C-alpha cells in the first residue's frame, strides 16, 4: 500500500487491514476512522439527521424544541453511535482479513495435499526385490 491517508474502507482488500492492525499494535502507525460522514444531499450526514427531527413551524417553543432535538441528535451521534460504529467496523475488517488469511492457507495446504499417491514404476525383472503387495517401504531422514 502506498497511500493510507483518507483511504476508503471499501478499497482495503485481502489482508491489508490485518497488516495495518499489526503495525498499529506495534505503535508504528495510528489508525483513525473519520468522524465525518458524507451525506446524500448535504456535505455532512449530521445535518441530514438533524433535518429529519426538525418541525417546520415558527413559534418560539417549536424553535426551542428544534434546538433541543438537534443537540440530542448531535450528542447521540457523536458520543454513542459513531464510537460504536467505529469499533464494530474495525472488528469486522479485522475478522474479514483473518478469514482471508485462513482461506489462503487452506488453499495452499489443499494444493500441497491434492498430489496423487506415489506409484512405483519397477520393471518386471526385479519383482522379488521390489515386491509392493504389502505396501511401499519409505525411508525418510529429518535433520
N, C-alpha and C positions, 0 to 999 in steps of 0.2 A: 504494500500500500504506500503510495506516495503522499497523498493528501488526506489529512484527517479533519481539518477544521471545517465545521459546518457540513460534515458528511451525512447525507440522509441514511436512515436506518435501512431503508429498502436496498441500498447499494452494498450492504455488507453480505458477503457470500461465503459459503463454506465455513471454515474455521477462523475467519478473520476476527470475529468478536472474541473468540477464545484467546487468541494471541493478544488482543488488546487488553483483555481482562487479566491475563498473566503479567503483562508489563505494568498494568496499573497496580497489581498486587505487589510487584517488586518496587513500586514507587518510582518507576521510570516515566510514567505517563499518568495523566489525570483525565478520567472520563467524566464529562458533564453532558447531560442531556438538556437541551434548550427548554426554557420555561415558556417561551413564546411559541404559540401555535398559530399558523396562518389560517384565517377563516375563509369561508367560501365567498362571502360578499364584501367583507372588510379585511383590512390588513391584520386585525387582531381577533382571535377567537373569543377572547374575554368580552369584547364589546358586543359580539353577536349574542353571547349568552345573556348579557345584561338586557339587551333589547327584547329577549323572549319574556322577561319578567316585568317589563315596563307597562304601565297603563297610560293610555293617551288621553289624559284629562288635565285641566289646567288649575284645578283647585289646589290650595296650599297644602292641604292634608295629603292629597294624592301625590303631589311632588315630594313631600317628605317621605311618604311610603316608598316611592320610587327610589329615592336616595338610599333608604334603608335596605331595600331589596338589592340594589346594586352593590352595596357594601357586603351584604350577606353572600351574594354570588361571588364576589371577588375573594372574600375570606374562604369560602368553601373550595373554590378552585385552586387558590394559591397555597393554602395551608393543609388541605385534606386530599383533594382529588389528584393534583399534579404530583406530589411526592409519592403517592401510592402507585400512580401510573408509571412513573419513572422506575420505581423499584420493580414493578411487575415486568416492565419492558426489558430491563437488564436481566431478570431471571429467565424470561422467555428466550432472549437472544443467546444467553449462555447455554441453556438447555438445547436449543437448536444446533448450536455449534458443537456441543458434546455429542449429540446424536449423529452429526455429520462425520465426526472423527470415528465414532463407533462403526458407522456404515462403511467408511473407507477401510478400516481394519478388518471388518468382516469380509469385505470383497477381496482384499488381498489374501487373507487366510483361505478363503474359498478357492482362489486361483492356485494357491500352493497345494491344496489338498485334492483338487479335482484331477490330478495326474493319474492316469490309469496304472494299475499294479504292474510290477516288473514281471516280464515273461522271459525265461531263459531260452536262448537260441543255441542249443547244443546239438552238434551233429550226432547222427545215429551210431557213429563208430565208438564214441566214448560213453555209451549208455550206462555201463557199470559204475563208472566214476562219478557221473553226474545224475544219478537217479533222484528225481524230484517227486516221486509218488507220495512221500511222506511230508512234502513241503520243501521250500527252499531254505538253504542254510545261509545265514548272513553274518558277516564279521564286521564289526564296527569298532572304531577306536576314537575315543574322545580325549583331547589333550587339554 
